[in-house]
Amino acid sequence: MTMATTIQLEEKVKNKLEEMKIQPRETYNKVIERLINICTEDEEELSPQAIKGIELALEDIKKGRVYSTKEVKKRLGIK
């Protein structure tokens, strides 16, 4: 059996949690659990494919194979 604990939140934090609810009846506990899981997942190691992609992107940058947003818009005819 789990024991419930009462915590105090600033109104702005409570409002943010309210905005993060997936469904209106979702509890703040579930919202906080979801946020904790997201943070925990972010701390996992990168996959070999992700590392390779980063290495290739860094190589492109070093060799000047990049375009600024301005250049891309110009090439695509976007104002």
Backbone as a printed PyTorch tensor [residue, N CA C, xyz], in Angstrom:
tensor([[[  0.8310,  -1.1680,   0.0000],
         [  0.0000,   0.0000,   0.0000],
         [  0.8890,   1.2480,   0.0000]],

        [[  0.5740,   2.2030,  -0.8700],
         [  1.3560,   3.4260,  -0.9230],
         [  0.7250,   4.4940,  -0.0440]],

        [[  1.5790,   5.3380,   0.4960],
         [  1.0890,   6.3890,   1.3600],
         [  1.1020,   7.7080,   0.5820]],

        [[ -0.0050,   8.4130,   0.5860],
         [ -0.1030,   9.6890,  -0.1050],
         [  0.5910,  10.7650,   0.7130]],

        [[  1.1840,  11.7170,   0.0020],
         [  1.8550,  12.8350,   0.6390],
         [  1.3010,  14.1290,   0.0580]],

        [[  1.1260,  15.0960,   0.8960],
         [  0.6610,  16.4040,   0.4580],
         [  1.8670,  17.2960,   0.2050]],

        [[  1.8530,  18.0140,  -0.9250],
         [  2.9290,  18.9580,  -1.2250],
         [  2.3200,  20.3180,  -1.5330]],

        [[  3.1180,  21.3530,  -1.3720],
         [  2.6500,  22.6980,  -1.6980],
         [  3.2880,  23.1260,  -3.0130]],

        [[  2.4790,  23.7050,  -3.8820],
         [  2.9510,  24.1940,  -5.1700],
         [  2.5880,  25.6550,  -5.3180]],

        [[  3.4500,  26.3800,  -5.9880],
         [  3.0870,  27.7420,  -6.3530],
         [  1.9690,  27.6560,  -7.3830]],

        [[  1.1500,  28.6700,  -7.4220],
         [  0.0100,  28.6860,  -8.3490],
         [  0.4620,  28.5160,  -9.7970]],

        [[  1.5800,  29.1610, -10.1740],
         [  2.0590,  29.0580, -11.5570],
         [  2.5000,  27.6270, -11.8920]],

        [[  3.0590,  26.9060, -10.9180],
         [  3.4680,  25.5140, -11.1460],
         [  2.2290,  24.6350, -11.2950]],

        [[  1.2610,  24.8430, -10.4440],
         [  0.0040,  24.0850, -10.5310],
         [ -0.6640,  24.3200, -11.8850]],

        [[ -0.6600,  25.5660, -12.3370],
         [ -1.2580,  25.8800, -13.6420],
         [ -0.5180,  25.1830, -14.7810]],

        [[  0.8140,  25.1280, -14.6860],
         [  1.6040,  24.4320, -15.7090],
         [  1.2630,  22.9420, -15.7190]],

        [[  1.1560,  22.3400, -14.5440],
         [  0.7850,  20.9260, -14.4620],
         [ -0.6040,  20.7120, -15.0680]],

        [[ -1.4950,  21.6260, -14.8040],
         [ -2.8470,  21.5450, -15.3680],
         [ -2.7910,  21.5610, -16.8920]],

        [[ -1.9590,  22.4310, -17.4600],
         [ -1.8050,  22.5230, -18.9110],
         [ -1.2030,  21.2510, -19.5090]],

        [[ -0.4110,  20.5340, -18.7330],
         [  0.2860,  19.3530, -19.2240],
         [ -0.5650,  18.0870, -19.1730]],

        [[ -1.7380,  18.1890, -18.6080],
         [ -2.6140,  17.0180, -18.5410],
         [ -2.9960,  16.5720, -19.9490]],

        [[ -2.9440,  15.2640, -20.1760],
         [ -3.3440,  14.6950, -21.4570],
         [ -4.8660,  14.6480, -21.5460]],

        [[ -5.4830,  14.4030, -20.4150],
         [ -6.9430,  14.3950, -20.3460],
         [ -7.3600,  15.1530, -19.0850]],

        [[ -8.5110,  15.7760, -19.0950],
         [ -8.9200,  16.6270, -17.9740],
         [ -8.9080,  15.9410, -16.6040]],

        [[ -9.2080,  14.6490, -16.5690],
         [ -9.2920,  13.9580, -15.2750],
         [ -7.9660,  13.3260, -14.8430]],

        [[ -6.9130,  13.5330, -15.6180],
         [ -5.6060,  12.9920, -15.2490],
         [ -5.1490,  13.6580, -13.9480]],

        [[ -4.5800,  12.8790, -13.0550],
         [ -4.1280,  13.4260, -11.7770],
         [ -2.7780,  14.1200, -11.9380]],

        [[ -2.5040,  15.0290, -11.0180],
         [ -1.1970,  15.6820, -11.0270],
         [ -0.0970,  14.6460, -10.8090]],

        [[ -0.3810,  13.6210, -10.0340],
         [  0.5850,  12.5540,  -9.7990],
         [  1.0020,  11.9040, -11.1240]],

        [[  0.0290,  11.6300, -11.9870],
         [  0.3280,  11.0070, -13.2780],
         [  1.1380,  11.9460, -14.1620]],

        [[  0.8140,  13.2320, -14.1210],
         [  1.5670,  14.2170, -14.9090],
         [  3.0190,  14.2460, -14.4400]],

        [[  3.2210,  14.2840, -13.1360],
         [  4.5730,  14.3170, -12.5830],
         [  5.3220,  13.0320, -12.9050]],

        [[  4.6420,  11.8840, -12.8120],
         [  5.2640,  10.5980, -13.1760],
         [  5.7500,  10.6270, -14.6230]],

        [[  4.9040,  11.1560, -15.5270],
         [  5.2540,  11.2250, -16.9390],
         [  6.4870,  12.1110, -17.1410]],

        [[  6.5380,  13.2420, -16.4470],
         [  7.6880,  14.1400, -16.5460],
         [  8.9650,  13.4740, -16.0250]],

        [[  8.8470,  12.7460, -14.9350],
         [ 10.0030,  12.0250, -14.3920],
         [ 10.5010,  10.9910, -15.3990]],

        [[  9.5790,  10.2640, -16.0260],
         [  9.9680,   9.2600, -17.0140],
         [ 10.6720,   9.8910, -18.2060]],

        [[ 10.1910,  11.0480, -18.6420],
         [ 10.8350,  11.7380, -19.7620],
         [ 12.2590,  12.1290, -19.3820]],

        [[ 12.4390,  12.6660, -18.1890],
         [ 13.7770,  13.0660, -17.7370],
         [ 14.7020,  11.8630, -17.6190]],

        [[ 14.1840,  10.7690, -17.1260],
         [ 14.9780,   9.5550, -16.9650],
         [ 15.3980,   9.0060, -18.3200]],

        [[ 14.4870,   9.0260, -19.2920],
         [ 14.8020,   8.5290, -20.6250],
         [ 15.8750,   9.3740, -21.2870]],

        [[ 15.8840,  10.6930, -21.0400],
         [ 16.8620,  11.5870, -21.6520],
         [ 18.2800,  11.2960, -21.1880]],

        [[ 18.4240,  10.6350, -20.0580],
         [ 19.7420,  10.3690, -19.5110],
         [ 20.3610,   9.0790, -20.0600]],

        [[ 19.6330,   8.3530, -20.8960],
         [ 20.1570,   7.1170, -21.4500],
         [ 21.2550,   7.4270, -22.4620]],

        [[ 22.1160,   6.4470, -22.6920],
         [ 23.2030,   6.6100, -23.6490],
         [ 22.6410,   6.6850, -25.0610]],

        [[ 23.3800,   7.3770, -25.9220],
         [ 22.9900,   7.4630, -27.3220],
         [ 23.2730,   6.1440, -28.0240]],

        [[ 22.4350,   5.8330, -28.9930],
         [ 22.6370,   4.6190, -29.7710],
         [ 23.8320,   4.8120, -30.7020]],

        [[ 24.4450,   3.7150, -31.1650],
         [ 25.5490,   3.8370, -32.1150],
         [ 25.1480,   4.6060, -33.3790]],

        [[ 23.9030,   4.4360, -33.8210],
         [ 23.4360,   5.1520, -35.0070],
         [ 23.3720,   6.6490, -34.7450]],

        [[ 22.9100,   7.0330, -33.5570],
         [ 22.8280,   8.4530, -33.2080],
         [ 24.2270,   9.0650, -33.1340]],

        [[ 25.1520,   8.3410, -32.5470],
         [ 26.5300,   8.8260, -32.4460],
         [ 27.1330,   9.0030, -33.8310]],

        [[ 26.9110,   8.0340, -34.7160],
         [ 27.4230,   8.1240, -36.0830],
         [ 26.8190,   9.3390, -36.7970]],

        [[ 25.5220,   9.5600, -36.6300],
         [ 24.8640,  10.7050, -37.2510],
         [ 25.4460,  12.0230, -36.7630]],

        [[ 25.7300,  12.1030, -35.4730],
         [ 26.3370,  13.3110, -34.9070],
         [ 27.7360,  13.5210, -35.4710]],

        [[ 28.5020,  12.4340, -35.5560],
         [ 29.8580,  12.5330, -36.1150],
         [ 29.8250,  13.0170, -37.5600]],

        [[ 28.8820,  12.5000, -38.3500],
         [ 28.7670,  12.9220, -39.7530],
         [ 28.3590,  14.3890, -39.8420]],

        [[ 27.4520,  14.8140, -38.9830],
         [ 27.0170,  16.2110, -38.9790],
         [ 28.1680,  17.1430, -38.5990]],

        [[ 28.9580,  16.7480, -37.6220],
         [ 30.1130,  17.5620, -37.2250],
         [ 31.1310,  17.6510, -38.3610]],

        [[ 31.3230,  16.5570, -39.0700],
         [ 32.2330,  16.5540, -40.2210],
         [ 31.7300,  17.5230, -41.2980]],

        [[ 30.4350,  17.5090, -41.5640],
         [ 29.8440,  18.4390, -42.5330],
         [ 30.1000,  19.8840, -42.1130]],

        [[ 29.9240,  20.1630, -40.8420],
         [ 30.1310,  21.5220, -40.3380],
         [ 31.5880,  21.9340, -40.5180]],

        [[ 32.5100,  21.0550, -40.1350],
         [ 33.9370,  21.3600, -40.2550],
         [ 34.3500,  21.6130, -41.7050]],

        [[ 33.7270,  20.9040, -42.6390],
         [ 34.0820,  21.0370, -44.0550],
         [ 33.2470,  22.0930, -44.7680]],

        [[ 32.4170,  22.8100, -44.0080],
         [ 31.6350,  23.8990, -44.5870],
         [ 30.4590,  23.4400, -45.4320]],

        [[ 30.0230,  22.2180, -45.2450],
         [ 28.8860,  21.6990, -46.0140],
         [ 27.5790,  21.9760, -45.2750]],

        [[ 27.3630,  23.2530, -45.0000],
         [ 26.1550,  23.6750, -44.3010],
         [ 25.6050,  24.9310, -44.9640]],

        [[ 24.3250,  25.1980, -44.7400],
         [ 23.6740,  26.3870, -45.2760],
         [ 22.9740,  27.1150, -44.1380]],

        [[ 23.0250,  28.4250, -44.1900],
         [ 22.2830,  29.2090, -43.2020],
         [ 20.8040,  29.1730, -43.5770]],

        [[ 19.9700,  29.5410, -42.6370],
         [ 18.5310,  29.6130, -42.9160],
         [ 18.2720,  30.5810, -44.0530]],

        [[ 18.9980,  31.6810, -44.0550],
         [ 18.8500,  32.6950, -45.1060],
         [ 19.1700,  32.0930, -46.4870]],

        [[ 20.2690,  31.3150, -46.5670],
         [ 20.6570,  30.6870, -47.8340],
         [ 19.6170,  29.6760, -48.3060]],

        [[ 19.1040,  28.9060, -47.3910],
         [ 18.0900,  27.8950, -47.7390],
         [ 16.8390,  28.5690, -48.2760]],

        [[ 16.4000,  29.6250, -47.5770],
         [ 15.2100,  30.3470, -48.0400],
         [ 15.4280,  30.9230, -49.4330]],

        [[ 16.6100,  31.4680, -49.6700],
         [ 16.9290,  32.0460, -50.9760],
         [ 16.8990,  30.9750, -52.0610]],

        [[ 17.5130,  29.8210, -51.7950],
         [ 17.5380,  28.7200, -52.7650],
         [ 16.1360,  28.1760, -53.0650]],

        [[ 15.2850,  28.1640, -52.0310],
         [ 13.9340,  27.6400, -52.1980],
         [ 12.9190,  28.7000, -52.6260]],

        [[ 13.3610,  29.9240, -52.7140],
         [ 12.4730,  31.0030, -53.1130],
         [ 11.4550,  31.3760, -52.0630]],

        [[ 11.8500,  31.2050, -50.8120],
         [ 10.9700,  31.5380, -49.6900],
         [ 11.3650,  32.9020, -49.1540]],

        [[ 10.3880,  33.7450, -48.9040],
         [ 10.6930,  35.0970, -48.3710],
         [ 10.6980,  35.1070, -46.8710]]])
